Amino acid sequence: MDSSEFSVAAAVVVAVSVAVAVAVLMYKRSKKVYLLDFKCYQAPSHYRVPFSALMEHLQIMGRWSSEAMDFQKKVMERSGIGNQTYLPDGMQQLPMDYSLSATTHEIHSVLFQIVHNLLSDNNVHPRAIDLLITNCSLTSPTPSLASMLVNRFGFRSNLKTFNLAGMGCSAGILALHLARDVLRVHSNSLALILSMESVSANFYEGDTKSMLLANCLFRMGGAGALLSNRPRDSPAAKYQLLHVVRTHLGAHTPAYDAVVHRPDAHGRTGVALSRLILQVAGEALRENMEAVGAAVLPYWEQAAYVWGYVPEFGKAIDHFCIHAGGRAVIEAIAERLRLRERDVEASKMTLCRFGNTSSSSTWYELAYLEAKGRVKRGDKVWQLAFGSGFKCNTAVWKCVSQPRVGPSNVWYREIHMYPLQLPNILYY
């Protein structure tokens, strides 16, 4: 081979090598999923329902026995929920309106506001969205929630849509997992995830205590997240999704029966919470911790965990967003994970300010941490939620740019008032 032929061959090798290197780099970058922005629903002030007003409303309705009223009063007093939470229009009427029309109005109020704010604040046209995932556990109309949004905002006809139902309070993270998997297959895509729970059609009017708990804890809310795997979006991203871990104990009957939507002995439908729910949640968390620990903990912490040592996740995770399902759940998780009071502050304050908003609560918590100015570039955030089935789902994020907090943050105007000092009493 003469020198000219050698030069050509060398040039070809170099060109091929560069092409392969670029392809590998682009492939790896396409596997990254970024959170560009998220929004939480802010209800209008006239939706606010103080504890005293709600109790008076229930008393006037006269649907419950005196024992059931006393039980609800006791739970609400000890729940850790404050006087600033919201209920939709239908539930503030006499009698309460649980109709499909009222439920649809609530869904429109929550989701339409979130989508409008999320897209307009980020200058994203609806037709730029490639993937839409909605989740609402107890309300699954026809057409679906995803179709409602397609009709309202004019998303394009080849949009990939998914509507998740019956997944409980951990459905928001399950939706993240689905979005990540789809984005790994479809490069250069934008995904929109919407999480909420409708309380209009799911208020319980019977006297079974295990089903009355939902009346006391659930409130109006929702959240949306805009995700991207487009390399050009990485400079504008707030977070990168590092890990999603899902644990499902549905093969075990006590776990499966921990949260069930069913009729009571008189045919009145509600969500029944088992007395074993904290025990089941602990078992689900233990299995989930093992998988998360393998991904985020140093090797020596993982090795110690095998021998019964409970690792300090605070050494690997900077911020915790634990589903605001109830005060007892938050404190039980804090004890299991060896967390400080500051680590669960966002969860307790979200429960106090907004109540249990189901699958969207961990987003309210992340908004709280951002409003407090605690999330810094390079920090890791752990979202953790439980759901019917029984499931424990978690997501771990890495902050890739300093979050900018503005009026669209639901805590923006009142963050200076938090944290509040909550009564030191036993909670349900």
Stockholm file with secondary structure:
# STOCKHOLM 1.0

chainA/1-428         MDSSEFSVAAAVVVAVSVAVAVAVLMYKRSKKVYLLDFKCYQAPSHYRVPFSALMEHLQIMGRWSSEAMDFQKKVMERSGIGNQTYLPDGMQQLPMDYSLSATTHEIHSVLFQIVHNLLSDNNVHPRAIDLLITNCSLTSPTPSLASMLVNRFGFRSNLKTFNLAGMGCSAGILALHLARDVLRVHSNSLALILSMESVSANFYEGDTKSMLLANCLFRMGGAGALLSNRPRDSPAAKYQLLHVVRTHLGAHTPAYDAVVHRPDAHGRTGVALSRLILQVAGEALRENMEAVGAAVLPYWEQAAYVWGYVPEFGKAIDHFCIHAGGRAVIEAIAERLRLRERDVEASKMTLCRFGNTSSSSTWYELAYLEAKGRVKRGDKVWQLAFGSGFKCNTAVWKCVSQPRVGPSNVWYREIHMYPLQLPNILYY
#=GR chainA/1-428 SS CCHHHHHHHHHHHHHHHHHHHHHHHHHHHHTCCEEEEEEECCCCGGGBCCHHHHHHHHHHHTCSCHHHHHHHHHHHHHSCCCSCCBCCGGGGSSSCCCSHHHHHHHHHHHHHHHHHHHHHHTTCCGGGCCEEEEECSSCCCSSCHHHHHHHHHTCCTTCEEEEECSCGGGHHHHHHHHHHHHHHHSCSCEEEEEEECCCGGGCCCSCCHHHHHHHHHBCSCEEEEEEECCGGGGGGCSEEEEEEEEEECTTSHHHHTSEEEEECTTSCEEEEECTTHHHHHHHHHHHHHHHHHHHHSCHHHHHHHHTTCCCCGGGTCSEEEECCSCHHHHHHHHHHHTCCGGGGHHHHHHHHHHCBCGGGHHHHHHHHHHHTTCCCTTCEEEEEEEETTTEEEEEEEEECSCCCCCTTSTTTTTGGGCSCCCCCSCCC
#=GC SS_cons         CCHHHHHHHHHHHHHHHHHHHHHHHHHHHHTCCEEEEEEECCCCGGGBCCHHHHHHHHHHHTCSCHHHHHHHHHHHHHSCCCSCCBCCGGGGSSSCCCSHHHHHHHHHHHHHHHHHHHHHHTTCCGGGCCEEEEECSSCCCSSCHHHHHHHHHTCCTTCEEEEECSCGGGHHHHHHHHHHHHHHHSCSCEEEEEEECCCGGGCCCSCCHHHHHHHHHBCSCEEEEEEECCGGGGGGCSEEEEEEEEEECTTSHHHHTSEEEEECTTSCEEEEECTTHHHHHHHHHHHHHHHHHHHHSCHHHHHHHHTTCCCCGGGTCSEEEECCSCHHHHHHHHHHHTCCGGGGHHHHHHHHHHCBCGGGHHHHHHHHHHHTTCCCTTCEEEEEEEETTTEEEEEEEEECSCCCCCTTSTTTTTGGGCSCCCCCSCCC
//
